[in-house]
């Protein structure tokens, strides 16, 4: 009997709300900590190098363990790993809030990354397995996407408020009540498809090691490229090592009967198109987010709280694009066309940011944020749904992990690559104006504008890939999705 007929709808939607709130915590955490870092550095007396590692420790653990976390959720059960992830994230946050030195803080941040890598794919898989009716699935992913993608912008606002009116420790401690809410929901309303005995297989340990080391090397390589430069020996070594390790991982997975990541998950064109387009789009979004933060605080002189407020139009537009536009258009056009249109609208919004100058009014920025938010919210909703398109239930977790992995890799690339482009353009501007009135703010804005052009290019490429690679038909609201995933009993 289907979940729809066996159980009342309110319970399933309540489960969605709890899962989405828990996922919000993962997105919220990074943004909140970015704002709180200067205060934490002053309180714990660590260097700028240590300051970078507070961010990197989380990114390495989260990005490196996503595929393993997704596969563990398939083997152990999504509800179980979802709950373990929440409990672990809360404990790591409590440790970070009580940190007395840099070592403890780094341990806590790495712990957040480890349990986040277990939590994130479990959350997406639970939603994918719960909502298989196309109309409900579109609405569910719209809500999930709106709550999750708003975490970054809301995190800036919350980070500013907590740091200014309380202290930096609350940037960690704020996760605890959110996790408690998620744990209550997991215990009371979230249920999973039980794993049948025949599906219990041994964990692919060699594959797990290769995937984890490969992803860690990739994320670390791009982090080093941002701080040390692309010609650094460590940067080159890490990026080359990541390529070799991930290549060995793919070769190994093709030979195993029970691989960590079955290659058919990557080779199905709709899923591959979704993963690739999301990764490229996130390159642009992370760069845009970073440069707007710099622009508002360094050029316009905004305080952390004012910066967070300035990002609210983006968060609201993302929510509207995901929950309203994406949901309503899902049944009216094929996913590839919807994703392509969303990415192109996003590109128009980012293109407006090229026009920003030192004295530009906030209204121009707000319009650009709204257009960008509407586009990316609309595009990401079907992208996340396609991440588990046609996947058997026993692989829903690892397929969901690939969505997170594409976002994490895209974010690492975007932060390193676009920051390098902006810094180089800024330096060139200052050099060319060395004999005139060198204006640092004008040079910064020039560098940001150059990076925005690249961001537009990545978004156009995302749109093209979505249009050509994603050929899934328009879902019918009167039939179940063309997938082998059954409805989950909730």
KEDO-624624 format. One record per residue (C-alpha): x, y, z; residue in three letters. Coordinates in steps of 0.05 Angstrom, whole numbers, plus 32768, in hexadecimal, padded with zeros to 4 digits. Example, Ala and Ser with C-alpha at 12.3 -4.5 7.8 and 13.67 -1.06 7.14 Angstrom:
! KEDO-624624
80F67FA6809CAla/81117FEB808FSer/
! end
This chain:
! KEDO-624624
800080008000Unk/801B80447FEFUnk/802E80788023Unk/7FF880A58009Unk/7FBF80768019Unk/7FDD80558057Unk/7FEF8093807DUnk/7FD480DA8081Unk/7FF7810E8057Unk/8005813E8092Unk/8036810C80B0Unk/805F81088070Unk/806181548069Unk/8074815A80B2Unk/80AE812B80A4Unk/80C28156806AUnk/80C381948096Unk/80EF817380CBUnk/811F81588096Unk/8124819C8074Unk/813181C080B5Unk/8169818E80C4Unk/8187819A807FUnk/818281E5808BUnk/81B281DC80C5Unk/81E981C18097Unk/81E381FD8067Unk/81DA822E80A0Unk/8218821880C6Unk/824C822D8094Unk/823082728089Unk/8227828080D3Unk/826E826A80E2Unk/828B829780ABUnk/826E82D480CEUnk/828482BD8113Unk/82CC82AA8100Unk/82EE82EE810FUnk/82D082EE8155Unk/82E482A58160Unk/832B82B68149Unk/833082EF817BUnk/831482C581B4Unk/833F828781A8Unk/837D82AC818FUnk/838C82848150Unk/83AD829B8110Unk/838F82AB80CCUnk/83A7826680B5Unk/837E824780ECUnk/8344827180D8Unk/834482528093Unk/8348820C80B1Unk/8308821880D9Unk/82E4821B8095Unk/830F81E78072Unk/830781B280A9Unk/82BC81B1809FUnk/82C181B18053Unk/82F381798051Unk/82CB814B807EUnk/8288815B805FUnk/829E81588016Unk/82CC811D801FUnk/829A80F08043Unk/825A80FF801CUnk/825B80C27FEFUnk/826D8095802AUnk/823680B58053Unk/820380AA801CUnk/821580618014Unk/821280568060Unk/81CC80728060Unk/81B8803E802CUnk/81D780058053Unk/81C3801A809AUnk/8181803D808AUnk/81748086807AUnk/814E809680BAUnk/8184807780E5Unk/81BD809E80C4Unk/819380DD80C2Unk/818980D9810DUnk/81D280C7811BUnk/81E7810280EFUnk/81BB81328117Unk/81D38119815BUnk/821C811B8144Unk/821581618126Unk/81F6817A8167Unk/822E815D8191Unk/826481798163Unk/824281BD8166Unk/824181BA81B2Unk/828B81A981B3Unk/829981E48184Unk/8270821381B0Unk/829A81FF81ECUnk/82DD820181C8Unk/8317821F81EFUnk/834B821B81B8Unk/83528213816DUnk/835D81C78171Unk/831A81BB8192Unk/82F781EA8161Unk/831681C68126Unk/830281838143Unk/82BB819C814AUnk/82B881B78103Unk/82D3817680E7Unk/829F81518110Unk/8268817C80F4Unk/8281816B80AEUnk/8282812080BDUnk/823B811E80D7Unk/8223815080A3Unk/823B811F806EUnk/821080EA808EUnk/81D481178098Unk/81CF813B8054Unk/81C880FF8025Unk/819980DC8056Unk/816B81198056Unk/8167811D800AUnk/815D80D28003Unk/812580D28037Unk/80FF8107800FUnk/810C80E37FCDUnk/80F180A27FE8Unk/80B680C2800CUnk/809A80EB7FD2Unk/809680C57F90Unk/805580E27F75Unk/806E81187F45Unk/8040814F7F5EUnk/805181427FA7Unk/809B81377F97Unk/80A0817A7F75Unk/8080819D7FB0Unk/80AB81777FE2Unk/80EC81887FBEUnk/80D581CF7FB6Unk/80CC81D68001Unk/810D81B18010Unk/813481DB7FDEUnk/8117821C7FF8Unk/8129820D8040Unk/816D81F08030Unk/818582257FFEUnk/816F825E802BUnk/81A082468061Unk/81DC826B8046Unk/81BA82B08044Unk/819782A68086Unk/81D8828E80A4Unk/81F982D18096Unk/81C182F580B9Unk/81BF82C680F4Unk/820B82C680F9Unk/820C831180FDUnk/81D683148132Unk/81F582DD815DUnk/823C82F98158Unk/822883418165Unk/81F58337819DUnk/820D82F681BEUnk/825182D981ABUnk/827282AD8176Unk/8264826C819DUnk/821B8271818CUnk/822C82688143Unk/823A82208157Unk/82078218818FUnk/81CD822F8164Unk/81D081EC8140Unk/81BC81C6817EUnk/817381DB8183Unk/816C81D28137Unk/8188818C813EUnk/815A817C8178Unk/811E818F814DUnk/813781628116Unk/814381288147Unk/80FC812F8162Unk/80E1812D811BUnk/810D80F18109Unk/80F380CA8145Unk/80A980DC813EUnk/809780E480F4Unk/80D180CE80C7Unk/80D2808580B0Unk/80FD8060807EUnk/80F58027804DUnk/81127FEB8073Unk/814F7FCD8052Unk/81407F86803DUnk/81717F508051Unk/81857F42800AUnk/819A7F8A8002Unk/81CA7F8A803CUnk/820F7F8A801FUnk/82557F978038Unk/82707FDD8035Unk/82A17FE87FFCUnk/82DB7FFC8029Unk/831080067FF2Unk/82DE80317FCBUnk/82CD80598009Unk/831780678016Unk/8324807C7FCEUnk/82E680A87FC9Unk/82F280C9800CUnk/833C80D77FFFUnk/832D80EE7FB8Unk/82F7811F7FCDUnk/832081388008Unk/835C81447FDAUnk/832F81697FA8Unk/830F81977FDDUnk/835281A37FFFUnk/837381B17FBCUnk/834281E87FABUnk/834682047FF2Unk/839282097FEBUnk/838B82287FA6Unk/836382607FC5Unk/8396826E7FFCUnk/83D982597FDDUnk/83CC82617F92Unk/83C382317F58Unk/840D82287F4EUnk/841982117F95Unk/843A81CD7F99Unk/840881B67FCDUnk/83CD81CD7FA3Unk/83E681A87F65Unk/83F6816A7F8DUnk/83B181687FADUnk/838B81737F6BUnk/83B4813F7F46Unk/83AB810D7F80Unk/836081197F7FUnk/835C810A7F35Unk/838480C97F3DUnk/835E80B27F7BUnk/831980C07F5CUnk/832E809E7F1BUnk/834480617F43Unk/830280647F68Unk/82DA80637F27Unk/830380297F0BUnk/82F980017F4CUnk/82AE800E7F4EUnk/82A67FF37F08Unk/82C47FB07F1EUnk/829D7FA47F5EUnk/825A7F817F66Unk/82487FAC7FA3Unk/826A7FEE7F97Unk/8267802C7FC4Unk/824E80547F88Unk/822F802B7F50Unk/8245804B7F0FUnk/81FF80497EF2Unk/81ED80817F22Unk/821F80AE7EFEUnk/821480967EB7Unk/81C880A07EB3Unk/81C480E17E8BUnk/818E81047EB5Unk/81B280FA7EF7Unk/81F5810A7ED8Unk/81D8814A7EB9Unk/81BB815E7EFDUnk/81FC81527F22Unk/822781777EEFUnk/81F881B27EE6Unk/81F081BB7F32Unk/823C81B97F3CUnk/824881EE7F07Unk/8210821A7F20Unk/822A82167F68Unk/826E822F7F4FUnk/824A826F7F3BUnk/821E82737F79Unk/8257826A7FABUnk/8280829E7F87Unk/824682CF7F85Unk/823882C57FCEUnk/828082D07FE1Unk/828A830F7FB7Unk/8248832E7FCDUnk/825E83258015Unk/82A083478006Unk/827D837E7FDEUnk/824B838E8015Unk/827C838E804EUnk/82BD83A7802FUnk/82A383D77FFAUnk/826083EE8016Unk/827483E9805FUnk/823983BE8076Unk/823B839D80BAUnk/8233835180BFUnk/81EA835980D2Unk/81DD838A8099Unk/81FF835A806AUnk/81D183228080Unk/8194834E8077Unk/81AD83628032Unk/81AC8319801DUnk/8163830D8031Unk/8146831D7FECUnk/817182E57FD0Unk/815982B48005Unk/811082C77FFBUnk/811682C27FAFUnk/8137827E7FB4Unk/80FE82657FDFUnk/80C982807FB0Unk/80ED82657F73Unk/80F282207F92Unk/80AE821A7FB4Unk/8082823F7F83Unk/80A082467F3DUnk/80C782057F3BUnk/808D81DD7F5AUnk/805881F97F2BUnk/808281F27EECUnk/809981AB7EFAUnk/805A818C7EDEUnk/805881BB7EA2Unk/809D81B27E83Unk/80D5817E7E83Unk/810981857EBAUnk/814281957E8BUnk/811E81D07E6EUnk/810A81EA7EB3Unk/815181E37ECDUnk/816E82057E90Unk/813D823F7E95Unk/814C82477EE0Unk/819782497ED5Unk/8190827D7E9DUnk/816682A97ECAUnk/819B82A27EFFUnk/81CF82B77ECCUnk/81A882F67EBEUnk/81A783077F08Unk/81F282FC7F0FUnk/81FE83257ED0Unk/81DD83607EF3Unk/8212835B7F29Unk/8246836D7EF4Unk/822683B37EF5Unk/823583BE7F3FUnk/826383F87F4FUnk/827C84177F8FUnk/824184477F93Unk/820B84197F77Unk/81C9841C7F9CUnk/81B283DF7FC3Unk/817583DB7F96Unk/81A083C17F5CUnk/81BD838B7F89Unk/817883787FA3Unk/815C83707F5CUnk/819883457F49Unk/818E831A7F88Unk/814483107F79Unk/814F82FB7F31Unk/818982CD7F46Unk/816082AE7F7EUnk/812382A17F53Unk/814E82807F1EUnk/817982547F4BUnk/813E82407F77Unk/8117822A7F39Unk/815282047F1CUnk/816981E07F5AUnk/812581C37F6BUnk/812181927F30Unk/816D81887F33Unk/8169816B7F79Unk/812E81407F66Unk/815481257F29Unk/818F81127F55Unk/816A80D37F68Unk/814580CA7F26Unk/813780807F19Unk/816380687F51Unk/815480277F77Unk/814380337FC1Unk/818380117FD8Unk/81AC80467FB3Unk/818380847FC4Unk/81B4809B7FF9Unk/81F380987FCFUnk/81CE80B87F94Unk/81B880F07FC3Unk/820080F77FDAUnk/821581067F93Unk/81E881447F94Unk/820D815B7FD3Unk/825081497FB6Unk/824481717F77Unk/823081AD7FA3Unk/826D81A57FD0Unk/829E819E7F96Unk/827D81D77F71Unk/828282037FAFUnk/82CC81F37FB8Unk/82DB82017F6FUnk/82B282407F6FUnk/82D2825D7FADUnk/8319824F7F95Unk/8312825C7F4AUnk/82E7829B7F4CUnk/830D82B87F86Unk/834E82AF7F60Unk/832F82D07F22Unk/8315830B7F4CUnk/835883147F70Unk/837F83127F2FUnk/835183457F0FUnk/835583727F4CUnk/83A183707F4BUnk/83A3837F7F00Unk/837583BB7F0BUnk/83A183D77F42Unk/83DF83CD7F18Unk/83C183F07EDCUnk/83AB842B7F07Unk/83EC842F7F2EUnk/83FD84737F11Unk/83B884907F1DUnk/838A84907F58Unk/838984477F6DUnk/834684397F8EUnk/834683F87FB4Unk/82FA83F37FB5Unk/82F684007F6AUnk/832A83C97F60Unk/830383987F8BUnk/82C283A67F65Unk/82E6839D7F23Unk/8300835A7F3AUnk/82BB83447F51Unk/829D83597F0EUnk/82D0832E7EE8Unk/82BF82F27F14Unk/827482FD7F09Unk/827F82F67EBEUnk/829E82B27EC9Unk/826482A07EF7Unk/823382B27EC0Unk/825A82847E91Unk/825482497EC1Unk/820982557EC8Unk/81FF82567E7DUnk/822782157E79Unk/81F981F77EAFUnk/81BD820C7E85Unk/81DA81EC7E47Unk/81E981AA7E6AUnk/81A481A87E88Unk/818481B37E45Unk/81AD817F7E20Unk/81BA81497E54Unk/817981487E7CUnk/814481277E50Unk/8115810D7E86Unk/80CC81197E6FUnk/809C81497E91Unk/808181247ECEUnk/803781157ECFUnk/801281267F0EUnk/7FE380EC7F04Unk/801680B57F04Unk/805080A17F2FUnk/809680B57F1BUnk/80B980897EE9Unk/80E7806E7F1EUnk/80F0802D7F42Unk/80EC80507F85Unk/80AD803D7FAAUnk/8089806B7FDAUnk/80A380698021Unk/807580598059Unk/806F80948087Unk/
! end
